[in-house]
Amino acid sequence: MKSLADLERVRLEAQERMRLRESGASSKLTVAMGTCGIAAGARDTLAALLDEIAKRRLAHVHVVQTGCVGLCEYEPLVEVTLAGQDKVTYTYVNAERARQIIARHVVNGQIIGEWVLARS
Protein backbone atom coordinates (compact mmCIF):
# COMPACT_ATOMS: atom_id res chain seq x y z
CA MET A 1 0.00 0.00 0.00
CA LYS A 2 1.27 3.36 -0.96
CA SER A 3 -1.46 5.71 0.18
CA LEU A 4 -4.42 6.19 2.48
CA ALA A 5 -6.67 5.69 -0.53
CA ASP A 6 -5.22 2.18 -1.00
CA LEU A 7 -5.84 1.42 2.66
CA GLU A 8 -9.41 2.71 2.42
CA ARG A 9 -10.07 0.54 -0.65
CA VAL A 10 -8.79 -2.55 1.20
CA ARG A 11 -10.97 -1.67 4.22
CA LEU A 12 -14.09 -1.33 2.06
CA GLU A 13 -13.40 -4.62 0.28
CA ALA A 14 -12.97 -6.40 3.63
CA GLN A 15 -16.21 -4.91 4.94
CA GLU A 16 -18.05 -6.12 1.83
CA ARG A 17 -16.68 -9.66 2.28
CA MET A 18 -17.74 -9.64 5.94
CA ARG A 19 -21.20 -8.34 5.04
CA LEU A 20 -21.66 -11.40 2.82
CA ARG A 21 -21.13 -13.60 5.86
CA GLU A 22 -23.57 -11.78 8.16
CA SER A 23 -26.92 -13.23 9.11
CA GLY A 24 -30.33 -12.06 7.98
CA ALA A 25 -29.98 -13.42 4.47
CA SER A 26 -32.74 -15.42 2.81
CA SER A 27 -30.32 -17.88 1.18
CA LYS A 28 -27.42 -19.72 2.79
CA LEU A 29 -24.40 -21.50 1.35
CA THR A 30 -22.44 -23.72 3.73
CA VAL A 31 -18.91 -24.79 2.80
CA ALA A 32 -17.41 -27.80 4.59
CA MET A 33 -14.01 -26.62 5.81
CA GLY A 34 -12.72 -29.59 7.78
CA THR A 35 -9.16 -30.74 7.17
CA CYS A 36 -10.28 -33.08 4.39
CA GLY A 37 -12.27 -30.32 2.69
CA ILE A 38 -9.37 -27.88 2.85
CA ALA A 39 -7.01 -30.52 1.45
CA ALA A 40 -9.47 -31.10 -1.41
CA GLY A 41 -9.61 -27.39 -2.29
CA ALA A 42 -12.41 -25.92 -0.15
CA ARG A 43 -10.53 -22.64 0.34
CA ASP A 44 -10.62 -22.01 -3.41
CA THR A 45 -14.28 -23.02 -3.45
CA LEU A 46 -15.11 -20.58 -0.66
CA ALA A 47 -13.17 -17.77 -2.34
CA ALA A 48 -14.97 -18.39 -5.66
CA LEU A 49 -18.38 -18.36 -3.97
CA LEU A 50 -17.65 -15.09 -2.16
CA ASP A 51 -16.23 -13.53 -5.31
CA GLU A 52 -19.20 -14.51 -7.47
CA ILE A 53 -21.70 -13.35 -4.86
CA ALA A 54 -19.91 -10.01 -4.59
CA LYS A 55 -19.73 -9.59 -8.38
CA ARG A 56 -23.45 -10.26 -8.70
CA ARG A 57 -24.28 -8.14 -5.63
CA LEU A 58 -26.37 -10.91 -4.09
CA ALA A 59 -27.02 -9.27 -0.72
CA HIS A 60 -29.57 -11.95 0.21
CA VAL A 61 -26.98 -14.77 0.16
CA HIS A 62 -25.22 -15.70 3.41
CA VAL A 63 -22.01 -17.79 3.25
CA VAL A 64 -20.88 -19.82 6.26
CA GLN A 65 -18.22 -22.38 7.00
CA THR A 66 -18.61 -25.62 8.90
CA GLY A 67 -16.21 -28.30 10.02
CA CYS A 68 -15.99 -31.89 8.89
CA VAL A 69 -19.28 -33.44 7.83
CA GLY A 70 -17.88 -36.97 7.61
CA LEU A 71 -18.07 -37.35 3.83
CA CYS A 72 -14.38 -36.93 3.04
CA GLU A 73 -14.51 -38.75 -0.29
CA TYR A 74 -16.95 -36.16 -1.69
CA GLU A 75 -15.09 -32.99 -0.67
CA PRO A 76 -15.28 -30.10 -1.25
CA LEU A 77 -18.96 -30.04 -0.27
CA VAL A 78 -21.33 -27.07 -0.51
CA GLU A 79 -24.87 -27.00 0.86
CA VAL A 80 -27.31 -24.59 -0.77
CA THR A 81 -30.35 -23.59 1.27
CA LEU A 82 -32.75 -21.24 -0.50
CA ALA A 83 -35.82 -19.84 1.24
CA GLY A 84 -38.76 -22.22 0.99
CA GLN A 85 -36.80 -24.98 -0.79
CA ASP A 86 -35.08 -28.22 0.16
CA LYS A 87 -31.41 -28.08 1.09
CA VAL A 88 -29.17 -29.33 -1.74
CA THR A 89 -25.68 -30.71 -1.10
CA TYR A 90 -23.23 -30.47 -3.98
CA THR A 91 -20.11 -32.60 -4.19
CA TYR A 92 -16.62 -32.10 -5.66
CA VAL A 93 -17.21 -28.34 -5.79
CA ASN A 94 -14.15 -26.66 -7.26
CA ALA A 95 -13.98 -22.92 -8.05
CA GLU A 96 -15.59 -23.32 -11.49
CA ARG A 97 -18.45 -25.43 -10.13
CA ALA A 98 -18.93 -22.91 -7.32
CA ARG A 99 -19.42 -20.11 -9.86
CA GLN A 100 -21.89 -22.25 -11.83
CA ILE A 101 -23.82 -23.11 -8.67
CA ILE A 102 -24.25 -19.39 -8.00
CA ALA A 103 -25.31 -18.68 -11.58
CA ARG A 104 -27.53 -21.68 -12.20
CA HIS A 105 -28.94 -22.63 -8.81
CA VAL A 106 -28.86 -19.52 -6.62
CA VAL A 107 -29.71 -16.98 -9.34
CA ASN A 108 -31.83 -19.05 -11.75
CA GLY A 109 -33.24 -21.73 -9.43
CA GLN A 110 -31.92 -24.60 -11.55
CA ILE A 111 -30.51 -27.49 -9.49
CA ILE A 112 -27.49 -29.08 -11.18
CA GLY A 113 -28.54 -32.70 -10.76
CA GLU A 114 -25.32 -34.41 -11.81
CA TRP A 115 -23.41 -32.72 -8.95
CA VAL A 116 -25.97 -33.35 -6.21
CA LEU A 117 -25.05 -35.68 -3.38
CA ALA A 118 -28.24 -35.21 -1.35
CA ARG A 119 -31.47 -33.23 -1.05
CA SER A 120 -33.28 -32.76 2.24
Secondary structure, DSSP 8 states (H G I E B T S, - for coil): --SHHHHHHHHHHHHHHHHHHSS--SEEEEEE-SHHHHHHTHHHHHHHHHHHHHHHT-TTEEEEEE---S-GGG-S-EEEEETTS--EEE-S--HHHHHHIIIIIIIT----GGGEEEE-
